[in-house]
Amino acid sequence: MLPTGCVLECKGCKHREWTMEESLNQKYNFLSAKLSAWIDALEPVVSAPEAQRWEYRCKTNLNARWDEKGWHFGMMSRDELIEIPDCPLHKTDVNNILRLLRKCLPKAQEIPLAYYVQSSAQVVLIVKSKDRVNTSWLNDEVIIELKRYGVEGFWLHYNPSAGRRLFEKTKWELLFGKKRSIDINGLLYGPGAFQQLIPSLYNQSLDVASNFLNNTKDNSIIDLYCGTGTSMSRWIRNGSNVMGVEVGAESIECAKLNVPTATIFRGACRQRVPQINGWVTQQRDMGSEVYLYANPPRTGIEQEVLDWIIKEGKPQKIAYLSCSAGTLSKNLIVLTNNGYRVNRLVPYDFFPQTIHVECLALLERDE
């Protein structure tokens, strides 16, 4: 039986009719197959309590379409938009904002809206236009309602080529509010910054990584794909010297504000290998042990970075949070064939009701 608000045609939540136990068992079995070479290190999937497995999404990216009946927001299935007006995974305020926008947005001729993007208290309307669009609909009454639903920053992003890449180096316009908000950890984030969906569960994974990496004032930690600095702030708070690398401009801006004492480089990690190596050399010259934390995209750790790890960097320990079991397996093969052993594989159910599962791999150099 479908949960209240679920749309039959929506394919986003393939576990929506499963029990929590069934879902977690399926995810564990999936990881067992993908990571079979290290099955002895694989632990049960860590999940949020049952009560937090619905209405947990305050971050969403939805397609927008207009027809004679008005605006529709949802997910694409081939060329068809599947509208999800009351998605039970969305926090109530997210559905309320979408309901309000359906009522007040003008026709597509006046605002060629392509996507609705929300990152907690920051909302972006992505329009396929380079010219300014009609914003007269955003009156005081609508702003009051949006604020009531928790919106702190409301943006237009002008992106004429909006498609697979939502955000480009094109015009941003803040229609009301502030350009950054503060998350559950007291850190700044902006409208395009990546955030984990269940912060309490993500913080648990950072606890495990911190304990494994001997996160104290006596060591140094490289943080690759560091985002807005959530993980770096943890290492800094416990006294470690920290260096981070991130490609996103907005994330870098927030990271420098959130963790001002860290050394932070902007760019793809593969492009920053010389700077990473120089920093590591400096830390070791000062007598510090060096460890590595990585939270890469689905493509995994870049080959150039893997080459540096096994040939030059050789961090004593690696904590690797992966969102793709396939690329994690490929990366672990390289690392375990070149001097590392897998101590633990700790899966986390950051995306309840879906097929997705993330895994924290803890590796140590085998001297």
BELVEN-V677747 format. One record per helix or strand. SS is the DSSP state (a for helix, b for strand). FROM is the first residue (numbers start at 1). LEN is the number of residues. If there is no record, write none. Layout:
SS;FROM;LEN + SS;FROM;LEN
//
This chain:
a;20;15 + a;36;6 + b;42;1 + b;46;1 + a;50;3 + b;57;1 + b;59;9 + b;70;8 + b;80;4 + b;90;1 + a;92;13 + b;113;7 + b;122;6 + a;140;9 + b;153;6 + b;172;6 + b;181;2 + b;188;2 + a;199;14 + b;219;6 + a;230;8 + b;241;6 + a;249;10 + b;263;4 + a;269;17 + b;289;6 + a;303;11 + b;317;6 + a;325;12 + b;340;9 + b;358;8
//
